[in-house]
Amino acid sequence: MTATAPAIELKGISKAFGPVQANKDISIRVMPGTIHGIIGENGAGKSTLMSILYGFYKADKGEIFIAGKKANITDSQTAIAAGIGMVFQHFKLVENFTVLENIVLGAEDSGLLRPSLARARRELQALASEYELNVDPDAVIEEVGVGMQQRVEILKALYRQADILILDEPTGVLTPAEADHLFRILENLRREGKTIILITHKLREIMEITDTVSVMRRGEMTATVKTSDTSPAELAELMVGRKVLLRVDKSPPVIGRKILEVRNLNVTDSKGVHRVKDVSFDVHAGEILGIAGVAGNGQSELLEVLGGYEKATGTILMNGAEIDLTGAQSDGQSRRANGIAHGLCCTNPIMRGFTV
Ligand SMILES: Nc1ncnc2c1ncn2[C@@H]1O[C@H](COP(=O)(O)OP(=O)(O)OP(=O)(O)O)[C@@H](O)[C@H]1O
């Protein structure tokens, strides 16, 4: 290995799922000690590529080199042994185990000697303070927030001596403040010489944190550029294959009468968890109301109540007439009679909307 060998080099990686060519002849070099972004629209093939690197899928063709040496990654254990750690979009932690237990769990299978729990605790504390990854080792996973769960996943990878960390859409579940904290952690990791691959489709994150960015489109790698040499407009164009207007000029809305009135809406799910708490708002004719929130904060349940798929308590008035919240129908038929349609976006259940 030379000092300039890429931390990771993929050469000519191809992978098909039946008729879908998820990755087509992809080559990429990720330099050590850098944060390398991989950006692309939904379905561009980013997760497939990273799953090949992490040993979840076997490529149909192509080669992987780690620190200049050809690697034969057949499963996640060989990926971990090669120094690769992965933080998934959906965390893979054992909910009723503590932070410390989750971090050491399975480490004995990776070829590392499992130290005593007391030694593991000391190692964990050292790692946590080195990288600003503050966690409570004794907290039970199901009782801690997503920000800490993500830090546990990162620590889990570092505990297994990962030099290369792959993060798949890590900010999707975070509040803006938690995302900023994560970026500071990533900067600390880079400063300590770790190599980071960040999969995202958020241009702001790419511009803010990465050194280099590779763009994927329809299974192909369309470009790799230095972040300081590019712009959000250029990246957006590379992602979708045509010019994209990042700013839309809108004419001011003409707001009419009140159409929908929601008062003190409460939703409790089948497990007894209070998902929507005392929500009230109005929607007027000619108005587009956006509902923002990190996934899992009740916005899906709110839209399901509006669409008639979920029961709730509280009051909804449509054109001044109260609608029934006690019966939920799987097809939303009752709401259509009230003049409400609920448009489900099938490819991304988080992106749901309704029209009045
Ligand atoms: N296990 C699978 N079986 C069949 N098709 C798959 C599988 N995994 C991915 N695909 C398909 O491969 C293509 C690339 O998917 P992939 O998940 O890699 O894209 P992505 O860029 O990560 O998208 P996203 O941002 O939505 O996660 C898509 O058309 C997807 O439907």
The ligand as an SDF file (V2000), in Angstrom:
LIG
                    3D

 31 33  0  0  0  0  0  0  0  0999 V2000
  -33.4600   -6.4820   -3.2860 N   0  0  0  0  0  0  0  0  0  0  0  0
  -33.8990   -5.9400   -4.4070 C   0  0  0  0  0  0  0  0  0  0  0  0
  -34.6720   -6.6310   -5.2670 N   0  0  0  0  0  0  0  0  0  0  0  0
  -35.1200   -6.0830   -6.4070 C   0  0  0  0  0  0  0  0  0  0  0  0
  -34.8590   -4.8280   -6.8110 N   0  0  0  0  0  0  0  0  0  0  0  0
  -34.1030   -4.0780   -6.0040 C   0  0  0  0  0  0  0  0  0  0  0  0
  -33.5750   -4.5860   -4.7690 C   0  0  0  0  0  0  0  0  0  0  0  0
  -32.8500   -3.6120   -4.1790 N   0  0  0  0  0  0  0  0  0  0  0  0
  -32.9110   -2.5450   -5.0060 C   0  0  0  0  0  0  0  0  0  0  0  0
  -33.6510   -2.8280   -6.1020 N   0  0  0  0  0  0  0  0  0  0  0  0
  -33.9180   -1.9240   -7.2440 C   0  0  0  0  0  0  0  0  0  0  0  0
  -32.6610   -1.4400   -7.6790 O   0  0  0  0  0  0  0  0  0  0  0  0
  -32.7390   -0.0610   -8.0120 C   0  0  0  0  0  0  0  0  0  0  0  0
  -31.7350    0.7200   -7.1940 C   0  0  0  0  0  0  0  0  0  0  0  0
  -32.1830    0.7290   -5.8460 O   0  0  0  0  0  0  0  0  0  0  0  0
  -31.3570    1.3350   -4.6320 P   0  0  0  0  0  0  0  0  0  0  0  0
  -32.1310    1.0610   -3.3870 O   0  0  0  0  0  0  0  0  0  0  0  0
  -29.9570    0.8680   -4.6990 O   0  0  0  0  0  0  0  0  0  0  0  0
  -31.4010    2.8760   -4.9690 O   0  0  0  0  0  0  0  0  0  0  0  0
  -31.0800    4.1200   -4.0250 P   0  0  0  0  0  0  0  0  0  0  0  0
  -30.3630    5.1010   -4.8890 O   0  0  0  0  0  0  0  0  0  0  0  0
  -30.4180    3.6710   -2.8030 O   0  0  0  0  0  0  0  0  0  0  0  0
  -32.5270    4.6590   -3.7110 O   0  0  0  0  0  0  0  0  0  0  0  0
  -33.1740    5.2020   -2.3330 P   0  0  0  0  0  0  0  0  0  0  0  0
  -32.6410    6.5740   -2.1420 O   0  0  0  0  0  0  0  0  0  0  0  0
  -34.6410    5.1810   -2.6310 O   0  0  0  0  0  0  0  0  0  0  0  0
  -32.7850    4.2210   -1.2500 O   0  0  0  0  0  0  0  0  0  0  0  0
  -34.1940    0.3500   -7.7910 C   0  0  0  0  0  0  0  0  0  0  0  0
  -34.8580    0.2570   -9.0340 O   0  0  0  0  0  0  0  0  0  0  0  0
  -34.6870   -0.6780   -6.8190 C   0  0  0  0  0  0  0  0  0  0  0  0
  -36.0870   -0.8720   -6.9720 O   0  0  0  0  0  0  0  0  0  0  0  0
  1  2  1  0
  2  3  1  0
  2  7  2  0
  3  4  2  0
  4  5  1  0
  5  6  2  0
  6  7  1  0
  6 10  1  0
  7  8  1  0
  8  9  2  0
  9 10  1  0
 10 11  1  0
 11 12  1  0
 11 30  1  0
 12 13  1  0
 13 14  1  0
 13 28  1  0
 14 15  1  0
 15 16  1  0
 16 17  2  0
 16 18  1  0
 16 19  1  0
 19 20  1  0
 20 21  2  0
 20 22  1  0
 20 23  1  0
 23 24  1  0
 24 25  2  0
 24 26  1  0
 24 27  1  0
 28 29  1  0
 28 30  1  0
 30 31  1  0
M  END
$$$$
